[in-house]
Amino acid sequence: CANLRYANLDGANLEGANLRNANLSCANLRYANLSCANLRYANLDGANLEGANVKETILEGKEEPSQDTTSLSEKVKELEEENKKLKKALKALLDT
């Protein structure tokens, strides 16, 4: 299995890639194309999926850091919202 922990895959084209069992924890997958990629049993704990294309991504059997049943696309949206809030807070701090 591939160890891509902390890998910078910003904007990478991983369409159809076989990432089964891959360790993608803390990886930067921002704007990566993961459409049709096999992420079965992949560890995505702490991965940045902001803007990632996860259309038709295979996730059955993925390793979960908890009992969370949130879908990957929902997690991406949550992370994008959290990122926006952090950017606003940082901008406010810098503007003071």
MARBA-3410 file (N, C-alpha, C, O; in Angstrom, 1 decimal):
96
0.8,-1.2,0.0,0.0,0.0,0.0,0.9,1.2,0.0,2.0,1.3,0.6 ~ 0.4,2.3,-0.7,1.2,3.5,-0.8,1.2,4.3,0.4,0.1,4.5,1.0 ~ 2.3,4.9,0.8,2.4,5.8,2.0,2.5,7.2,1.4,3.6,7.6,1.0 ~ 1.4,7.9,1.4,1.4,9.3,0.9,1.1,10.3,2.0,0.5,11.4,1.7 ~ 1.4,9.9,3.2,1.2,10.8,4.3,1.9,12.1,4.1,3.1,12.1,3.8
1.2,13.2,4.3,1.8,14.5,4.1,2.1,14.9,2.7,2.8,15.9,2.5 ~ 1.8,14.0,1.7,2.1,14.3,0.3,1.4,15.6,-0.1,0.2,15.8,0.2 ~ 2.1,16.4,-1.0,1.4,17.5,-1.6,1.0,17.1,-3.0,1.7,17.1,-3.9 ~ -0.3,16.9,-3.1,-1.0,16.5,-4.3,-1.9,17.5,-4.8,-3.0,17.2,-5.4 ~ -1.6,18.8,-4.5,-2.5,19.9,-4.9,-2.7,19.9,-6.4,-1.7,20.0,-7.1
-4.0,19.8,-6.8,-4.3,19.8,-8.2,-3.9,18.6,-9.0,-4.0,18.6,-10.3 ~ -3.5,17.5,-8.4,-3.0,16.3,-9.1,-4.2,15.7,-9.8,-5.3,15.7,-9.3 ~ -3.9,15.1,-10.9,-4.9,14.3,-11.7,-4.8,12.9,-11.3,-3.9,12.2,-11.8 ~ -5.6,12.4,-10.4,-5.6,11.0,-9.9,-6.9,10.3,-10.4,-7.3,9.3,-9.7 ~ -7.4,10.7,-11.5,-8.6,10.1,-12.0,-8.4,8.6,-12.3,-7.5,8.3,-13.0
-9.2,7.8,-11.7,-9.1,6.4,-11.9,-8.0,5.7,-11.2,-7.7,4.5,-11.4 ~ -7.2,6.4,-10.3,-6.1,5.9,-9.7,-6.5,4.8,-8.7,-7.5,4.9,-8.0 ~ -5.6,3.8,-8.5,-5.9,2.8,-7.5,-5.1,3.1,-6.2,-3.9,2.9,-6.1 ~ -5.8,3.7,-5.3,-5.2,4.1,-4.0,-5.8,3.3,-2.9,-5.9,3.7,-1.7 ~ -6.1,2.1,-3.2,-6.7,1.1,-2.2,-5.6,1.0,-1.1,-4.5,0.7,-1.4
-6.1,1.1,0.1,-5.2,0.9,1.3,-4.2,2.0,1.5,-3.3,1.9,2.3 ~ -4.2,3.0,0.7,-3.2,4.1,0.7,-3.3,4.9,2.0,-4.4,5.1,2.5 ~ -2.2,5.3,2.5,-2.1,6.2,3.7,-2.1,7.6,3.1,-1.0,8.1,2.7 ~ -3.2,8.3,3.1,-3.3,9.7,2.6,-3.5,10.7,3.8,-4.0,11.8,3.6 ~ -3.2,10.2,5.0,-3.4,11.1,6.2,-2.6,12.3,6.1,-1.4,12.3,5.8
-3.2,13.4,6.4,-2.6,14.8,6.3,-2.1,15.2,5.0,-1.3,16.1,4.8 ~ -2.5,14.5,3.9,-2.1,14.8,2.5,-2.8,16.0,2.0,-4.0,16.2,2.4 ~ -2.2,16.8,1.2,-2.9,17.9,0.6,-3.4,17.5,-0.8,-2.7,17.3,-1.8 ~ -4.7,17.3,-0.8,-5.4,16.8,-2.1,-6.3,18.0,-2.6,-7.3,17.7,-3.3 ~ -5.9,19.2,-2.2,-6.7,20.4,-2.6,-6.8,20.4,-4.1,-5.8,20.4,-4.9
-8.0,20.5,-4.6,-8.3,20.6,-6.1,-7.9,19.4,-6.9,-7.7,19.5,-8.1 ~ -7.6,18.3,-6.2,-7.1,17.1,-6.9,-8.4,16.5,-7.6,-9.5,16.6,-7.1 ~ -8.1,15.8,-8.7,-9.1,15.1,-9.4,-9.1,13.6,-9.0,-8.2,12.9,-9.4 ~ -10.1,13.3,-8.1,-10.1,11.9,-7.6,-11.3,11.2,-8.2,-11.7,10.1,-7.7 ~ -11.8,11.7,-9.3,-13.0,11.0,-9.9,-12.7,9.6,-10.3,-11.6,9.3,-10.9
-13.5,8.7,-10.0,-13.4,7.3,-10.3,-12.2,6.6,-9.6,-11.8,5.5,-10.0 ~ -11.5,7.3,-8.7,-10.4,6.7,-8.0,-10.9,5.6,-7.0,-11.9,5.8,-6.4 ~ -10.0,4.6,-6.8,-10.3,3.6,-5.8,-9.7,4.0,-4.5,-8.5,3.9,-4.4 ~ -10.5,4.4,-3.5,-10.0,4.8,-2.2,-10.5,3.8,-1.1,-10.6,4.2,0.0 ~ -10.8,2.6,-1.5,-11.2,1.6,-0.5,-10.1,1.4,0.5,-8.9,1.2,0.2
-10.5,1.5,1.8,-9.6,1.3,2.9,-8.5,2.3,3.0,-7.6,2.2,3.8 ~ -8.6,3.4,2.3,-7.6,4.5,2.4,-7.8,5.3,3.7,-8.9,5.5,4.1 ~ -6.7,5.7,4.2,-6.7,6.6,5.4,-6.7,8.0,5.0,-5.7,8.5,4.5 ~ -7.8,8.7,5.2,-7.9,10.1,4.8,-7.9,11.1,6.0,-8.3,12.2,5.9 ~ -7.6,10.5,7.1,-7.6,11.3,8.4,-6.7,12.6,8.2,-5.5,12.5,8.0
-7.4,13.7,8.4,-6.6,15.0,8.3,-6.3,15.5,6.9,-5.5,16.5,6.8 ~ -6.7,14.8,5.9,-6.4,15.2,4.5,-7.2,16.4,4.1,-8.3,16.6,4.5 ~ -6.5,17.3,3.3,-7.2,18.5,2.8,-7.8,18.2,1.5,-7.1,17.9,0.5 ~ -9.1,18.2,1.5,-9.9,17.8,0.2,-10.6,19.0,-0.3,-11.6,18.8,-1.1 ~ -10.2,20.2,0.0,-10.9,21.4,-0.4,-10.9,21.5,-1.9,-9.9,21.4,-2.6
-12.1,21.5,-2.5,-12.2,21.7,-4.0,-11.9,20.4,-4.7,-11.9,20.5,-6.0 ~ -11.7,19.3,-4.1,-11.4,18.1,-4.8,-12.6,17.5,-5.5,-13.7,17.6,-5.1 ~ -12.3,17.0,-6.7,-13.4,16.3,-7.5,-13.5,14.9,-7.0,-12.6,14.1,-7.3 ~ -14.6,14.6,-6.3,-14.7,13.2,-5.8,-15.9,12.5,-6.5,-16.4,11.5,-5.9 ~ -16.3,12.9,-7.6,-17.4,12.3,-8.4,-17.0,10.8,-8.7,-16.0,10.5,-9.3
-17.9,10.0,-8.3,-17.8,8.5,-8.6,-16.6,7.9,-7.9,-16.1,6.9,-8.4 ~ -16.0,8.5,-6.9,-14.9,7.9,-6.2,-15.4,6.7,-5.4,-16.4,6.7,-4.8 ~ -14.6,5.7,-5.4,-15.0,4.4,-4.8,-14.4,4.5,-3.3,-13.2,4.6,-3.1 ~ -15.4,4.4,-2.4,-15.0,4.6,-1.0,-15.5,3.5,-0.1,-15.2,3.5,1.1 ~ -16.1,2.5,-0.6,-16.6,1.4,0.3,-15.4,0.8,1.0,-14.4,0.5,0.5
-15.7,0.6,2.3,-14.6,0.0,3.1,-13.5,0.9,3.5,-12.5,0.4,4.0 ~ -13.7,2.2,3.3,-12.6,3.1,3.7,-12.4,3.1,5.2,-13.3,2.9,6.0 ~ -11.2,3.3,5.6,-10.8,3.4,7.0,-11.3,4.7,7.5,-11.1,5.8,7.0 ~ -12.0,4.6,8.6,-12.6,5.9,9.2,-11.9,6.1,10.5,-11.6,5.1,11.3 ~ -11.5,7.3,10.8,-10.9,7.6,12.1,-11.8,7.5,13.3,-11.4,7.3,14.4
-13.1,7.5,13.0,-14.1,7.3,14.0,-15.3,6.6,13.4,-15.2,6.1,12.3 ~ -16.4,6.6,14.1,-17.7,6.0,13.6,-18.5,7.0,12.7,-19.6,6.7,12.5 ~ -17.8,8.0,12.2,-18.5,9.0,11.4,-19.0,8.4,10.1,-18.2,7.7,9.4 ~ -20.2,8.6,9.7,-20.8,8.1,8.5,-21.0,9.2,7.5,-21.7,8.9,6.5 ~ -20.4,10.3,7.7,-20.5,11.4,6.7,-19.8,11.1,5.4,-18.7,10.5,5.4
-20.4,11.3,4.3,-19.8,11.0,3.0,-18.6,11.9,2.7,-18.5,13.0,3.3 ~ -17.8,11.5,1.8,-16.6,12.3,1.5,-17.0,13.6,0.9,-16.3,14.6,1.3 ~ -18.0,13.7,0.1,-18.4,15.0,-0.5,-18.9,15.9,0.6,-18.7,17.1,0.5 ~ -19.6,15.4,1.6,-20.1,16.2,2.7,-18.9,16.7,3.6,-18.9,17.8,4.0 ~ -17.9,15.8,3.8,-16.7,16.2,4.5,-16.0,17.3,3.8,-15.5,18.3,4.4
-15.9,17.2,2.5,-15.2,18.2,1.7,-15.9,19.6,1.9,-15.2,20.6,2.1 ~ -17.2,19.6,1.8,-18.0,20.8,2.0,-17.8,21.4,3.4,-17.6,22.6,3.6 ~ -17.8,20.5,4.4,-17.5,20.9,5.8,-16.1,21.6,5.9,-16.0,22.6,6.6 ~ -15.1,20.9,5.3,-13.8,21.4,5.4,-13.6,22.8,4.7,-12.9,23.7,5.1 ~ -14.3,22.9,3.5,-14.3,24.2,2.8,-14.9,25.3,3.7,-14.4,26.4,3.7
-16.0,25.0,4.4,-16.7,26.0,5.2,-15.7,26.4,6.4,-15.6,27.5,6.7 ~ -15.1,25.4,7.0,-14.2,25.6,8.1,-13.0,26.5,7.6,-12.5,27.4,8.3 ~ -12.5,26.1,6.4,-11.4,26.9,5.8,-11.8,28.4,5.6,-11.0,29.2,5.9 ~ -13.0,28.6,5.1,-13.5,30.0,4.9,-13.5,30.7,6.2,-13.1,31.9,6.3 ~ -14.0,30.1,7.3,-14.1,30.7,8.6,-12.7,31.1,9.1,-12.5,32.1,9.7
-11.8,30.1,8.9,-10.4,30.4,9.4,-9.8,31.5,8.6,-9.0,32.4,9.2 ~ -10.0,31.6,7.3,-9.5,32.7,6.5,-10.0,34.0,6.9,-9.3,35.0,7.0 ~ -11.4,34.1,7.3,-12.0,35.3,7.7,-11.4,35.7,9.1,-11.0,36.9,9.2 ~ -11.2,34.8,10.0,-10.6,35.1,11.3,-9.2,35.6,11.1,-8.8,36.5,11.8 ~ -8.4,35.0,10.2,-7.0,35.4,10.0,-7.0,36.8,9.4,-6.2,37.6,9.8
-7.9,37.0,8.4,-7.9,38.4,7.8,-8.3,39.4,8.9,-7.7,40.5,8.9 ~ -9.2,39.1,9.7,-9.6,40.1,10.8,-8.5,40.4,11.7,-8.3,41.5,12.1 ~ -7.7,39.3,12.0,-6.5,39.5,12.9,-5.5,40.4,12.2,-4.9,41.2,12.8 ~ -5.3,40.1,10.9,-4.3,40.9,10.2,-4.7,42.3,10.0,-3.8,43.2,9.9 ~ -6.0,42.6,9.9,-6.5,43.9,9.6,-6.5,44.8,10.9,-6.7,46.0,10.8
-6.3,44.2,12.0,-6.3,45.0,13.3,-5.0,45.5,13.6,-4.8,46.2,14.6
END
